[in-house]
Amino acid sequence: MPFHSKFLYIARECSDFAAHLIPLKKKISERQKVLIIRLDNIGDFILWLDSFRAYSQIFPPDEYDVTVLGNSVWEELARVNLSVKEFLFINPNRFCSNLAYRWEIFKQLRKNAFDVVVQARFSKRFALEDAIIRLCGAYQRIGFESHSGSLRQLEERRSRRWYSHLITTSLGDVHELQRNGEFVLSLGGAKDFKISTPKLHISKQQDEEAKAIIAEDGIPSDYYVLFIGAAEAGKRWPTDRYIDIGKLLYKRYGWFGVICGGPEDADAGKIILREADVPMRNLAGRTSLNVLAAVIKHAKLLVTNDTLAVHMAAALSIPCVCILGGGHFGRFLPYPACLGMSSQIPAIVYKKMECFGCNWHCIHKRTSNSQPFPCVSNITVEMVWSAINTFLETIERDPQGI
């Protein structure tokens, strides 16, 4: 462990031990106070929306006051899509690295006097979710029995003692929708719960804002979206191949192209815009999270890397073709076969390799970290183009794909 990491680890441990001295607020209300912790990224949050439906049965609003402790990156979406009494949003990385910020969050949590705390993330972090469970002060602290391999052995042995109840769910190649479903069923109170594709709602204000951007940029109603970003550079399909897809889509369908992504994708968007030389606009880095969802909502098609956009499209019932590598194959994508086939289920393009399931610890050498993983670069334009046409033809024959 590098010196800086070791120092931060020790400092965190000392700070967390001292946080036990923060007084717990005495319970005043007769109503039970529940804290649900969910601190992963945007795509994970969208998938979690499905199982969140069950929490209103598990903790009925007439008996419980529910607070969601969430990741600040998806605050916009949460305020529109989650119906709870209160929210508390934090920056997870800052929480793990800034002791003053960490202390303030612990103060808020201990003064809220929660009765029940549910840690609902499988890929938990010792310094994040487990630390919150340790110091929240609730008498009932619930979480997963196992984890995704995100904890070291010593961390796992320590943190198990901080939970009052651990829930066992399936291991192995289980989709996140199914694992989340198993978790809420084990909580009780939602015995009839069945998984489905998540539903994402867009506020009227954000929808109007997206329409204004679309109108301002002269984007017609028949447009498709290329979402070229990804959380990790290795998951990004090469820019030149998106250029080819843009040309083919215009030639075959006559649709306008909209390039989306984060601020870091703006330059790649400019290259696609210039080199494709077909009707397009570059919105990469120009849209908020809710506006991005609204832009996708009105598209004819989304073509994307393995990123939040694929789950947005599914939750908005928009046809989507996703270029998928093998790091987490089966856990987040493809969607479970039990959901059936419809225009709502993303079409997945991949080329199977023996190393699939590597958890993105790639065994192959790359010339730089910006180079795509081999499982991504092995996917050709022809493969994606074939998937697009097959998918769209299936939808045209039967919108439900049944």
C-alpha positions as CSV (number, residue, x, y, z in Angstrom):
1,M,0.0,0.0,0.0
2,P,1.5,3.4,-1.0
3,F,2.5,5.7,1.9
4,H,-0.3,8.2,1.2
5,S,-3.0,5.5,1.1
6,K,-1.6,3.9,4.3
7,F,-1.7,7.3,6.0
8,L,-5.2,8.0,4.8
9,Y,-6.4,4.6,6.0
10,I,-4.9,5.1,9.5
11,A,-6.3,8.7,9.7
12,R,-9.8,7.4,8.7
13,E,-9.7,4.7,11.3
14,C,-8.8,7.2,14.0
15,S,-11.4,9.6,12.9
16,D,-14.1,6.9,12.7
17,F,-13.2,5.7,16.2
18,A,-13.6,9.2,17.5
19,A,-17.0,9.6,15.7
20,H,-18.5,7.2,18.2
21,L,-18.3,10.2,20.6
22,I,-20.8,12.2,18.6
23,P,-24.0,12.0,20.6
24,L,-26.9,10.1,19.2
25,K,-30.1,12.2,19.1
26,K,-32.8,10.8,21.4
27,K,-35.9,9.4,19.6
28,I,-38.9,11.8,19.9
29,S,-41.4,10.6,17.2
30,E,-43.3,7.3,17.5
31,R,-42.8,6.8,13.8
32,Q,-39.9,4.6,12.7
33,K,-37.1,6.3,10.8
34,V,-35.4,4.4,8.0
35,L,-32.3,5.2,6.1
36,I,-31.7,3.4,2.7
37,I,-28.1,3.7,1.5
38,R,-27.3,3.6,-2.2
39,L,-24.0,5.2,-3.2
40,D,-23.0,3.7,-6.5
41,N,-23.1,5.3,-10.0
42,I,-25.8,6.5,-12.3
43,G,-26.4,3.3,-14.3
44,D,-26.6,1.3,-11.1
45,F,-29.1,3.8,-9.7
46,I,-31.3,3.4,-12.7
47,L,-31.3,-0.4,-12.4
48,W,-32.1,0.0,-8.7
49,L,-35.3,1.9,-9.5
50,D,-36.9,-1.4,-10.2
51,S,-36.4,-2.8,-6.8
52,F,-37.1,0.5,-5.1
53,R,-40.8,-0.1,-6.0
54,A,-40.8,-2.6,-3.2
55,Y,-39.6,-0.3,-0.4
56,S,-43.0,1.4,-0.1
57,Q,-44.5,-2.0,0.8
58,I,-41.7,-3.0,3.1
59,F,-41.7,0.4,4.9
60,P,-45.3,1.8,4.4
61,P,-45.3,5.7,4.4
62,D,-48.0,5.7,7.1
63,E,-45.7,3.9,9.5
64,Y,-42.1,4.9,8.5
65,D,-40.2,8.0,7.5
66,V,-37.8,7.0,4.8
67,T,-34.6,8.9,3.9
68,V,-32.4,7.9,1.0
69,L,-28.7,8.5,1.3
70,G,-27.5,8.8,-2.3
71,N,-24.7,9.6,-4.6
72,S,-24.7,13.3,-5.5
73,V,-24.1,12.5,-9.2
74,W,-27.7,11.2,-9.6
75,E,-29.4,13.7,-7.4
76,E,-31.3,15.2,-10.3
77,L,-32.8,11.9,-11.3
78,A,-33.5,10.8,-7.7
79,R,-35.6,13.9,-6.9
80,V,-37.9,13.2,-9.8
81,N,-38.0,9.4,-9.5
82,L,-38.0,8.5,-5.8
83,S,-40.8,9.3,-3.4
84,V,-39.4,9.5,0.1
85,K,-39.6,11.9,3.0
86,E,-36.1,13.1,2.8
87,F,-32.8,12.9,0.8
88,L,-29.2,13.2,1.9
89,F,-26.7,13.3,-1.0
90,I,-22.9,12.9,-0.6
91,N,-19.8,12.7,-2.8
92,P,-18.5,9.2,-2.1
93,N,-14.9,9.9,-3.1
94,R,-14.8,13.1,-1.0
95,F,-16.3,11.2,1.9
96,C,-13.5,8.6,1.7
97,S,-10.7,11.2,1.3
98,N,-11.7,14.3,3.2
99,L,-11.9,13.7,7.0
100,A,-13.6,17.0,7.8
101,Y,-16.3,16.3,5.2
102,R,-16.6,12.7,6.5
103,W,-17.0,14.0,10.1
104,E,-19.9,16.3,9.0
105,I,-21.7,13.5,7.4
106,F,-21.4,11.3,10.5
107,K,-22.7,14.1,12.6
108,Q,-25.8,14.4,10.4
109,L,-26.4,10.7,10.4
110,R,-26.1,10.3,14.2
111,K,-28.3,13.3,14.9
112,N,-31.1,11.8,12.7
113,A,-31.7,8.9,15.2
114,F,-32.5,6.3,12.5
115,D,-34.1,3.1,13.7
116,V,-33.4,1.0,10.7
117,V,-30.6,1.4,8.1
118,V,-30.5,-0.7,4.9
119,Q,-27.3,-0.9,2.9
120,A,-28.6,-1.9,-0.5
121,R,-25.5,-2.1,-2.6
122,F,-23.8,-5.4,-3.5
123,S,-20.4,-3.8,-4.5
124,K,-20.0,-2.0,-1.2
125,R,-16.9,-0.3,0.0
126,F,-15.4,-0.7,3.4
127,A,-14.5,3.0,3.9
128,L,-17.9,4.0,2.6
129,E,-21.1,1.9,3.2
130,D,-19.6,-0.3,5.9
131,A,-18.2,2.7,7.7
132,I,-21.7,4.4,7.7
133,I,-23.3,1.2,9.0
134,R,-20.7,1.1,11.8
135,L,-21.4,4.6,12.9
136,C,-25.1,5.3,12.0
137,G,-26.3,4.4,15.5
138,A,-29.3,2.4,14.4
139,Y,-30.4,-0.7,16.3
140,Q,-31.2,-2.5,13.1
141,R,-28.5,-2.5,10.4
142,I,-29.2,-4.6,7.3
143,G,-26.9,-5.5,4.3
144,F,-25.7,-8.1,1.9
145,E,-24.2,-11.3,3.3
146,S,-21.7,-11.4,0.5
147,H,-20.2,-8.8,-1.8
148,S,-18.7,-8.5,-5.3
149,G,-15.1,-9.0,-4.3
150,S,-14.8,-5.3,-3.4
151,L,-13.6,-6.0,0.1
152,R,-10.3,-7.5,1.3
153,Q,-10.6,-10.5,3.6
154,L,-9.8,-8.6,6.8
155,E,-12.3,-5.8,5.9
156,E,-15.0,-8.4,5.3
157,R,-14.4,-10.1,8.7
158,R,-14.5,-6.7,10.5
159,S,-17.5,-5.3,8.8
160,R,-19.7,-8.3,9.2
161,R,-19.9,-7.5,12.9
162,W,-21.3,-4.1,12.3
163,Y,-24.6,-5.5,10.7
164,S,-27.4,-6.8,12.8
165,H,-28.8,-8.8,9.8
166,L,-27.2,-10.0,6.6
167,I,-29.1,-11.1,3.6
168,T,-27.9,-13.9,1.3
169,T,-28.5,-13.5,-2.4
170,S,-27.3,-15.5,-5.5
171,L,-23.6,-15.3,-6.4
172,G,-22.0,-15.8,-9.9
173,D,-23.5,-14.6,-13.1
174,V,-26.6,-13.0,-11.7
175,H,-28.0,-9.8,-13.2
176,E,-28.2,-6.8,-10.9
177,L,-32.0,-6.6,-11.4
178,Q,-32.3,-10.2,-10.1
179,R,-30.0,-9.7,-7.1
180,N,-31.7,-6.5,-6.1
181,G,-35.0,-8.4,-6.4
182,E,-33.8,-11.2,-4.1
183,F,-32.6,-8.6,-1.6
184,V,-36.0,-6.8,-1.2
185,L,-37.9,-10.1,-1.1
186,S,-35.7,-11.2,1.8
187,L,-36.5,-7.9,3.6
188,G,-40.1,-9.0,3.8
189,G,-43.3,-7.1,3.1
190,A,-43.1,-7.4,-0.7
191,K,-43.7,-11.1,-1.3
192,D,-45.4,-10.5,-4.7
193,F,-42.5,-8.5,-6.1
194,K,-41.2,-9.5,-9.5
195,I,-38.4,-7.8,-11.4
196,S,-39.1,-5.8,-14.5
197,T,-37.3,-3.2,-16.7
198,P,-36.9,0.0,-14.6
199,K,-39.0,3.0,-15.4
200,L,-37.4,6.5,-15.5
201,H,-39.5,9.6,-15.3
202,I,-38.5,13.0,-16.7
203,S,-39.8,16.2,-15.2
204,K,-41.8,18.5,-17.4
205,Q,-39.3,21.3,-16.9
206,Q,-36.3,19.1,-18.0
207,D,-38.3,17.8,-20.9
208,E,-39.0,21.4,-22.1
209,E,-35.3,22.3,-21.6
210,A,-34.3,19.4,-23.8
211,K,-36.8,20.4,-26.4
212,A,-35.4,23.9,-26.3
213,I,-31.9,22.7,-26.9
214,I,-33.1,20.4,-29.7
215,A,-34.9,23.3,-31.4
216,E,-32.1,25.8,-30.8
217,D,-29.6,23.4,-32.5
218,G,-32.0,22.8,-35.4
219,I,-32.3,19.1,-34.7
220,P,-35.4,17.6,-36.4
221,S,-37.7,15.1,-34.7
222,D,-36.2,12.1,-36.5
223,Y,-32.9,11.8,-34.8
224,Y,-30.7,9.1,-33.3
225,V,-28.2,9.5,-30.4
226,L,-24.6,8.3,-30.3
227,F,-23.4,8.2,-26.7
228,I,-19.7,8.0,-27.1
229,G,-18.6,8.3,-23.4
230,A,-17.9,5.7,-20.7
231,A,-16.8,5.7,-17.1
232,E,-13.6,4.0,-18.1
233,A,-11.6,4.7,-21.3
234,G,-11.1,1.1,-22.1
235,K,-14.9,0.7,-22.5
236,R,-15.0,3.3,-25.3
237,W,-15.6,2.0,-28.8
238,P,-13.1,3.8,-31.2
239,T,-14.2,7.2,-32.5
240,D,-13.6,6.2,-36.2
241,R,-16.2,3.4,-35.9
242,Y,-18.8,5.8,-34.5
243,I,-18.1,7.9,-37.6
244,D,-18.8,5.0,-39.9
245,I,-22.1,4.2,-38.0
246,G,-23.2,7.8,-38.3
247,K,-22.6,7.7,-42.1
248,L,-24.5,4.4,-42.4
249,L,-27.5,5.5,-40.3
250,Y,-27.9,8.6,-42.5
251,K,-27.5,6.8,-45.7
252,R,-30.0,4.0,-44.8
253,Y,-32.6,5.9,-42.7
254,G,-32.0,9.6,-43.3
255,W,-32.0,10.4,-39.6
256,F,-30.2,13.3,-38.0
257,G,-27.4,12.4,-35.6
258,V,-26.9,13.8,-32.0
259,I,-23.6,13.1,-30.3
260,C,-23.8,12.9,-26.5
261,G,-21.4,12.3,-23.7
262,G,-19.6,14.0,-20.8
263,P,-17.4,17.1,-21.0
264,E,-14.4,14.8,-21.6
265,D,-16.1,13.6,-24.8
266,A,-16.5,17.0,-26.4
267,D,-13.4,16.8,-28.5
268,A,-14.2,13.3,-29.8
269,G,-17.6,14.6,-30.6
270,K,-16.1,17.4,-32.7
271,I,-14.0,14.8,-34.7
272,I,-17.1,12.7,-35.4
273,L,-19.1,15.8,-36.5
274,R,-16.3,16.8,-38.8
275,E,-15.3,13.5,-40.3
276,A,-18.7,11.9,-40.7
277,D,-19.8,14.8,-42.8
278,V,-23.5,14.0,-42.4
279,P,-26.2,16.0,-40.6
280,M,-25.3,16.0,-36.9
281,R,-24.9,18.1,-33.8
282,N,-22.5,17.7,-30.9
283,L,-24.1,17.9,-27.5
284,A,-21.3,16.1,-25.6
285,G,-20.8,18.0,-22.3
286,R,-23.7,20.3,-22.9
287,T,-26.5,18.6,-21.1
288,S,-27.4,18.0,-17.5
289,L,-28.3,14.4,-16.4
290,N,-32.1,15.0,-16.6
291,V,-31.8,16.8,-20.0
292,L,-29.6,14.0,-21.4
293,A,-32.4,11.6,-20.4
294,A,-35.0,13.8,-22.1
295,V,-32.9,14.0,-25.3
296,I,-32.7,10.2,-25.3
297,K,-36.4,9.9,-24.6
298,H,-37.3,11.6,-27.9
299,A,-34.7,9.7,-30.0
300,K,-35.4,7.0,-32.6
301,L,-32.4,5.0,-31.6
302,L,-29.5,5.1,-29.2
303,V,-26.1,3.5,-30.0
304,T,-23.8,3.5,-27.0
305,N,-20.9,2.0,-25.1
306,D,-21.5,0.1,-21.8
307,T,-22.5,3.1,-19.8
308,L,-25.4,4.8,-18.0
309,A,-27.1,5.7,-21.4
310,V,-28.0,2.1,-22.1
311,H,-30.0,1.8,-18.9
312,M,-31.6,5.2,-19.5
313,A,-32.8,4.0,-22.9
314,A,-34.2,0.8,-21.5
315,A,-35.9,2.7,-18.7
316,L,-37.4,5.1,-21.2
317,S,-38.5,2.4,-23.7
318,I,-36.1,3.7,-26.4
319,P,-34.5,1.2,-28.9
320,C,-30.8,0.8,-28.0
321,V,-27.8,-1.0,-29.3
322,C,-25.0,-1.4,-26.8
323,I,-21.3,-2.2,-27.6
324,L,-20.4,-4.5,-24.6
325,G,-17.1,-5.7,-23.3
326,G,-16.7,-8.7,-21.0
327,G,-15.5,-7.3,-17.7
328,H,-18.9,-7.6,-16.0
329,F,-20.6,-9.7,-18.6
330,G,-24.0,-10.9,-17.3
331,R,-24.1,-8.7,-14.2
332,F,-25.4,-5.5,-15.7
333,L,-25.8,-6.5,-19.4
334,P,-27.4,-8.3,-21.2
335,Y,-30.7,-7.9,-19.4
336,P,-32.1,-11.1,-17.9
337,A,-33.9,-13.5,-20.3
338,C,-36.9,-13.6,-18.0
339,L,-37.8,-10.1,-19.1
340,G,-38.6,-11.4,-22.5
341,M,-38.0,-9.6,-25.8
342,S,-39.2,-6.2,-26.6
343,S,-38.1,-2.8,-28.0
344,Q,-37.4,-1.9,-24.4
345,I,-34.7,-4.5,-23.9
346,P,-31.3,-3.3,-25.3
347,A,-29.7,-5.2,-28.1
348,I,-26.2,-6.2,-27.1
349,V,-23.2,-6.5,-29.4
350,Y,-20.2,-8.5,-28.1
351,K,-17.5,-10.9,-29.2
352,K,-17.0,-13.6,-26.6
353,M,-13.5,-14.1,-25.3
354,E,-12.2,-16.7,-22.8
355,C,-11.3,-13.9,-20.3
356,F,-14.9,-12.6,-20.0
357,G,-15.7,-12.0,-16.3
358,C,-12.4,-10.4,-15.5
359,N,-14.0,-7.6,-13.5
360,W,-12.1,-5.2,-15.8
361,H,-8.7,-6.4,-14.6
362,C,-7.6,-6.9,-18.2
363,I,-5.0,-9.6,-18.8
364,H,-4.1,-8.2,-22.2
365,K,-1.5,-5.6,-22.8
366,R,-2.6,-2.2,-24.1
367,T,-0.3,0.5,-25.4
368,S,-2.0,3.1,-23.2
369,N,-4.9,3.3,-20.7
370,S,-6.9,5.3,-23.3
371,Q,-6.9,2.3,-25.7
372,P,-10.0,0.2,-25.8
373,F,-10.0,-3.2,-24.1
374,P,-9.6,-6.0,-26.7
375,C,-13.1,-7.3,-26.0
376,V,-14.3,-3.8,-27.0
377,S,-12.0,-3.2,-30.0
378,N,-12.8,-6.7,-31.4
379,I,-16.3,-5.5,-32.1
380,T,-16.5,-4.4,-35.7
381,V,-18.6,-1.8,-37.5
382,E,-20.2,-4.6,-39.4
383,M,-21.3,-6.3,-36.2
384,V,-22.9,-3.2,-34.8
385,W,-24.5,-2.2,-38.1
386,S,-26.0,-5.7,-38.5
387,A,-27.4,-5.5,-34.9
388,I,-29.0,-2.1,-35.6
389,N,-30.8,-3.2,-38.7
390,T,-32.0,-6.5,-37.2
391,F,-33.2,-4.7,-34.1
392,L,-35.1,-2.0,-36.0
393,E,-36.6,-4.5,-38.5
394,T,-37.9,-6.6,-35.6
395,I,-39.4,-3.5,-34.0
396,E,-41.0,-2.5,-37.2
397,R,-42.6,-5.9,-37.6
398,D,-43.8,-6.1,-34.0
399,P,-43.1,-3.2,-31.6
400,Q,-43.3,-5.6,-28.6
401,G,-40.8,-8.0,-30.3
402,I,-42.9,-10.9,-29.3
